[in-house]
Amino acid sequence: MLLHTTSHGELIVPREPLRDLPYTLGNGAWNGEERPLQQRIVQSVQVSDYTNRVYLENSKGAPIQLYIGYYASQQTGDTIHSPKNCLPGSGWDPIRSGYATLAVPGGHEVVVNEYVIQHDQDKELVFYWYHGRGRVIASEYAGKFWMVKDAIFRNRTDGALVRLITPINGDEAQARARLVSFAEVLFPDLDELIPN
């Protein structure tokens, strides 16, 4: 109710579309291609903008699936959907959860969610976080707290979910190193596309 009351006349922040995210990252090390989602999925998550891509390092090795869903405004029913709910809903069982630390531009570190998921014999490693209004947040609860606070004091609820997935293929440490490496080269572009 508080979000609905405070979002009347909410400030819509100018930004670049997510399609402007480069298909080549990390000085040419990572190359991606768009994998559009089905229209019914886009409608169910109610995003304002999204990109769904697969990146390969040096055009070989295990892929990384990148999904960014941006919400210009989050009101009741139109809020970011947590992967904690979506992944099990699509047949993936959570095996283990925790956190990963990433180095980002400016010498800072951020903490993101880390999940191991399994579907039949396939295991994948997932990183995800909430990004926007000058923050990178792992916790769903902290994300809701800051969204309400920013709605009241900044008249903004915009934000994005960033999710990375890669196959484990028997070596979880290698999968983690791959996601960390990719996430760290991705961050400078995220800061350009997701408003602070």
Number of C-alpha atoms within 10 A of each C-alpha: 8 11 18 11 11 19 19 11 9 16 15 12 14 10 12 11 14 19 13 11 15 13 15 15 17 13 8 11 14 22 20 20 14 14 13 11 13 8 8 9 10 15 10 10 16 19 22 17 15 21 19 18 20 19 23 18 19 10 13 10 9 15 21 24 21 23 20 23 23 27 23 23 21 24 19 10 9 15 20 23 16 14 18 14 9 12 15 14 10 9 12 17 16 16 11 11 14 10 14 16 12 16 16 15 11 7 6 8 13 14 17 22 20 21 21 21 22 20 13 8 5 12 20 20 23 25 26 25 24 25 24 22 19 11 15 19 20 20 15 15 10 12 20 14 12 15 21 20 15 17 24 16 9 14 19 23 28 27 26 26 22 22 22 21 23 23 22 21 13 11 9 16 11 13 22 20 11 18 22 18 14 21 20 15 18 18 15 13 14 18 14 14 19 24 19 14
